Amino acid sequence: MAYSDQMAQRNRMPEMLPRLRSSILEWYDCNRRDLPWRATRDPYAIWVSEIMLQQTRVAVVIERYNAFLERFPTVLDLASASEQDVLALWSGLGYYRRARMLHQAAQIVAQELGGSVPSSATELRKLPGIGAYTAAAIASIAYGEHIAVVDGNVERVISRLKGWESSDPTAEAAIRRKVQVFVGSCVDPARAGDFNQALMELGATVCTPRNPQCLNCPWTTECSTKGEHRTPERPGMMNREVACALVMRFAENGSPRILLEQRSASETVMASMWQLPFLRSAQVPERELCMTVRHVIMQVNYVVRVRDVAEDKLDAAADQVNHRRWVSPAEAEKMALTGLTRKVLSRAGLLPLSSRSALPASPSTK
C-alpha cells in the first residue's frame, strides 16, 4: 500500500470504526457457526473450548468438548479427577501438555480461588497454561471484558484489511504488534466477546489463508488487499519412518489382551501416555507386517509400520521399558492412549473405529 493511501485510510479511521464494528457484528449474527461453546457464558466451559481449539480443528473439537464436559461438568469435577482420567478423555487430541496444564489450573481454582474462574484477563494469565490470547478470549466472551483477542485468523484478517504484508519472518512480530493495537481500538465495548468471535470466525470461514471469499466479506469495501497477501514462507514438514509392535495374548475363550507400555513421566511431549512398544528398527519383514499407517505429530509426518511380534521375541527387537501392562480392548479404550496407538488398535479391530482414532495432532485453521 502506498504511503498516501495509508495516510488517507488513517484519516478515515474515526468514521470507519463504527462501520467496521456494525458490519462485522451484523455479519456474525447472520452467519456464525452453531458451536456448542457459543451457547454458554460459563467461563469454565469457554476455557475448556479455548484450550481444545489450540492447534486443533473445530470439527474435531466438537465431539471431544461435549464428552469432556459430560465427564467433568464443572471446574471442581476436573480438579478432583486423576491426571490419567483427564489424559484418557484427551487421548488423540494431541499436545497433551494442554490437558495437564488445564488440570493443574483447575486444581488451583478449586483450592485457592474458591472454585471461581477469574474474571479478568490479567488474573486468568496467572493460571498455568493460559497465555495472553486464551486469557483475553475467556475474559471477553464469558465476562464481556473490553479486550482484544488476536489469533492467527485475526492477524490475517487485519493484515489484509490494512495492507500489511511481508516476506520477511523478522517483520512478523512488528505486524503482530500493530494488529494487536488496531484490534484493541476496534473492539466493540458493548459486545466485546461477540466482536472478537466475529473476527476469528471471519478468518476461519471467509478470509481464509488460500482463496478468500472476498465477495462474502463484510469488510470488502474497506479492505486494502482484497485477496491473499504476502507472508513469509513456512518450513516444510519433516518425514520420518518408525515401527511399533503389536504383541498379543489370547485367553482360552479367545479373548485378546494387548501389551502396552507407558512413556516416561519426564518426557515433554506425551509424558505418561500409553502406547504400543516401539521397535529399534523401522524396517519390518513383509511376512510380519500388520499394517502401515501415516500419522502427523507437530511438524513431522510419520510412516509407521506395525509389526506382529511374538511375546518372547519382543525384548530382542525393542528397548527395555520398566512399565508394561497387558490389557483387554475394553480397558485400553478407557486409557490415556497416544493418538497413534488408538489409531492402530482401531484399525486392527481391537477398539471401536471412531473419529477419536483419526484425530490430527497438527496445527490447522479453526
Secondary structure, DSSP 8 states (H G I E B T S, - for coil): --HHHHHHHHHTHHHHHHHHHHHHHHHHHHH----GGGG---HHHHHHHHHHHTTS-HHHHHHHHHHHHHHS-SHHHHHHS-HHHHHHHHTTS--THHHHHHHHHHHHHHHHSTT---SSHHHHTTSTT--HHHHHHHHHHHH--------HHHHHHHHHHHT---S-GGGHHHHHHHHHHHHHHH--SSSHHHHHHHHHHHHHHTS-SSS--GGG-TTTTT-SSSS----------EEEEEEEEE-EEE-TT--EEEEEEE--TT-SSSTT-EE--BBS-S---GGGEEEEEEEEETTEEEEEEEEE--GGGHHHHB---S-EEEE-HHHHHTS-B-HHHHHHHHHTTSS--SGGGG--BS----
